[in-house]
Amino acid sequence: MLLGLALTACAAQPRAAAAPSASEPVTIAAVPPVFQYLYGSGEAVALDRQAYNSLVDAVRRRLAGERADPGAQRTSAVLAPTATIDQPLTLPCGDKPRAVVFDVDETLLLNLGYEYDEATHQGRPYDETRWTRWEQTGVDMVAAVPGALWAVDELRRLGVVVVFNSNRSAANAAFTEAALDHAGLGPAKHGDTLWLKGDLGSGSGKDSRRQAIAERYCVVAMGGDQLGDFSDLFTGLPQERRAKAEAPAIWGMWGRFWFVLPNPVYGSGLKGSADEVFPADKRWSDPGGKQ
Amino acid sequence: MLLGLALTACAAQPRAAAAPSASEPVTIAAVPPVFQYLYGSGEAVALDRQAYNSLVDAVRRRLAGERADPGAQRTSAVLAPTATIDQPLTLPCGDKPRAVVFDVDETLLLNLGYEYDEATHQGRPYDETRWTRWEQTGVDMVAAVPGALWAVDELRRLGVVVVFNSNRSAANAAFTEAALDHAGLGPAKHGDTLWLKGDLGSGSGKDSRRQAIAERYCVVAMGGDQLGDFSDLFTGLPQERRAKAEAPAIWGMWGRFWFVLPNPVYGSGLKGSADEVFPADKRWSDPGGKQ
């Protein structure tokens, strides 16, 4: 709907533009719209709850179907190493224990403390050493994403193993285990139910960890806030990534095997010039505006 | 995941801060992150497809359940006039024809032309007369939200009536009917399947129109990008709206009867100072940063 159009990102820019230098906090009014939306809106809560309700309902139906027809072949939500966007083959499940694989940051955990520091120091470039300090000292300044606690508890009650696949650093595994415990999402055990950047010599790509998890478990669903939380195939320029996400053999996965949480604050989706973001044939010029 | 943290809203602010005066386009690099996310990210496509897959799957199950047990009492996804957040009573359905009620803008339609003009004129305040010009002259510069065409076609194939409840102006009804037709989402007929701001003397609140629709139809699901697309009860400050969206009697509606599309670009969710957005006990200060 259009109520509140006055509060657009555009309208917010001049306030952001008024932000002072990185070392001093900006005025409270200047909190950027991406933070207002993800951490301050009921709409984001609704998207979060929708994702977790849909995920748990889908797993319940899957388990009921397996009980009703034990002989049927079941496939994993993890793509096979040979999968492509046009032929996204999934791995067979066999009798492996059932699991759901979740990303952590802005999927299960809201990094409220870190993003408050970011929101009050606008214009400051990303600093990997700052994020490392956050992993080590922010353990008690996170909160569970709305619906995440309920979903994780319900899945475990159903006998499904909850596995975490995060790009937090393997070197900080103990802190991430503690952060998940603090938020009530634990237990997470590094090397068993917690997989991190650096494990198996991995970089930010998560496929190698997904394959290792799929060797132990039948992954019935995955949850994440970035396309890379589901497959490393979602590469390319903005419109290429969009085309891949709704490719004929891919789009049916969303809300059925793959469950997405909203995150406009950071990540692979925040790329592109106006020419890359807006189609060439959809560029209106206000006939009543200054030419 | 954390890959791409460098591309945060914060990192984008200095570019926005460099935006020139409202009358001249900004540099292409300055497209704000909310536009990159909604119109340029594969993550938004995945959220859209997830919402529409979940909605259609839920309606299919609902209709199958009704066929299997025709006698059972069915309730509407529309709340009763006496409903509260604690007691969200829904209307009985009886034998009325089944319908799904959708918001239009950033739910079924992406206003690409209008938002391109906004993105290239940052700092310009919202102008209602500009939006009116957009409703009248932007009919061919919209596109269907990913998944919307499939969902609308599938619902109609299932015998479900598609009803539109938008805050576009009743005075521009013919233009909005044309925009929906252009995007392939029609037919929409004002006063029958298209309800607009001004109908029934309504303002931006949609409850009066929802009640009128529910008198004719059994509404099995609703779709929207704003909490007001589901009920006018979601009022208040940011954290109040969040609490209402996940109230004990409300949160089970998301992804089951109420389906949310992402929209960080405009709307009721883009409010709040840092103090209103971030909890007081979740404010980290980088121990390695300037004090």
Interface residues (C-beta under 8 A of the other chain):
Chain A: M1 L2 L3 G4 L5 A6 L7 T8 A9 C10 A11 A12 Q13 P14 A16 A17 A19 S23 I28 A29 V31 P32 P33 V34 F35 Q36 Y37 L38 Y39 G40 S41 G42 E43 A44 V45 A46 L47 R49 Q50 A51 Y52 N53 S54 D57 D103 D105 L112 G113 Y114 E115 Y116 D117 E118 A119 T120 H121 Q122 G123 R124 P125 Y126 T129 R130 W131 R133 W134 T137 G138 M141 V142 A143 P146 G147 S166 N167 R168 S204 K206 G224 D225 Q226 L227 G228 D229 F234 P238 Q239 R241 R242 K244 A245 E246 W251 G252 W254 G255 R256 W258 F259 V260 P262 N263 P264 V265 Y266 G267 S268 G269 L270 K271 G272 S273 A274 D275 E276 V277 F278 P279 D281 K282 R283 W284 S285 D286 P287 G288 G289 K290
Chain B: M1 L2 L3 G4 L5 A6 L7 T8 A9 C10 A11 A12 Q13 P14 A16 A17 A19 S23 I28 A29 V31 P32 P33 V34 F35 Q36 Y37 L38 Y39 G40 S41 G42 E43 A44 V45 A46 L47 R49 Q50 A51 Y52 N53 S54 D57 D103 D105 L112 G113 Y114 E115 Y116 D117 E118 A119 T120 H121 Q122 G123 R124 P125 Y126 T129 R130 W131 R133 W134 T137 G138 M141 V142 A143 P146 G147 S166 N167 R168 S204 K206 G224 D225 Q226 L227 G228 D229 F234 P238 Q239 R241 R242 K244 A245 E246 W251 G252 W254 G255 R256 W258 F259 V260 P262 N263 P264 V265 Y266 G267 S268 G269 L270 K271 G272 S273 A274 D275 E276 V277 F278 P279 D281 K282 R283 W284 S285 D286 P287 G288 G289 K290
